Each structure stands twice: as C-alpha cells, then as structure tokens.
C-alpha cells in the first residue's frame, strides 16, 4: 500500500487543482492506498509524491491530470 502527498501553493489558488488530482487518483487507486493527503505550500509549488518519491513537479512539467495518474500507477499497482 502506498502513501500519496499532493503539495500545492495556497497563495496561488492551486487548491482546486490539488482536489482534482486527488479525486482522479482516488478513483483509480483508492483500494491500493494507505493515505492520500493535501499539503499546503507556497512559492508556486505543485508536487505529487508517492512514498516520498516525486512523480510530478509543476516546475518541470505542465499540469495534466491524466499524465499524473499514469505516473502514479507504477508506484501503487502490484505493490
């Protein structure tokens, strides 16, 4: 089972994005997760971690919910 963190920038108004990503991940992998949590941040951050491993960082890639779900899959399926 895996733990997912979605760290998002509060001042930037990224809460809606974080909730959208959280919902998409839950729909796909809820039965394979121990926990999914939202972590409040600042300075434009939007990072998704699985078991402390960064699988998505807005600084490196554009936000694409389907792509994030695809990146999470190898970390949670089959564990």
N, C-alpha and C positions, 0 to 999 in steps of 0.2 A: 504494500500500500504506500502511497505517496502523499507528500505534503506540497501544496502549491501556494505561493505568495504572489500577489499582484500589487506592486508598489506603484502608486500614482501620485501625481502632483496635485495637491489640493488647490493652491492659488491659481493654477492653470485651468481648473474646472474639469479635470480628467475623470471625475467620479463616474459619469455616465459611461465613458469608455471602459473603465475598470469593471463596472457592473455587467456590461455587455459581454466582455471576455469571460468573466466569472460564470455567467449563465451558460455560455457556449461550452465551456469546459465541463461544467456540471452536467449538462445534457448528455455529453459524450462519455464521461468517465466517473460519474458520481459513485458508482459501486466499487471503484478501484482507488478511491482517495480516502486518506485518513482525515485530511483537513484542507480547505481552501480558504485563504484569508486575504483581506484587503489591508494594505499597509499604507498609511498616509505619509506622503513625502512632499518635497518642494523642488525648486530649481528645474522644472520641466521633466522630471523623471517619469518614466513609464516602463517598468521592468517586470517580466514574468519569470519566476524561478520555480523549478521543480526540485525538491530535495536540496535546496541551496545552490543548485546549478542554474545559471542564467540561460534561458531558452529564447528570450526575446528582450531586446532593448530598443526603445524608440530612437535612441541616439544613432543606432546602426541601421535600422530598417523602418519603412513606413508601416503604420498600423494596418493590419489585415487580420481580422478575427479568424477567418478560416485558416490562414497560414499559422497563426499562433496555436490553434488546436492541433494542426498537423505536427508542429514542433513539440508539443506536449506528449503526443501519442507514444513515441518510443520509450519515454520515461515511465509511463504508467501501465501500458498494455503488456501483459505477460510477466509482471512482477509478482 
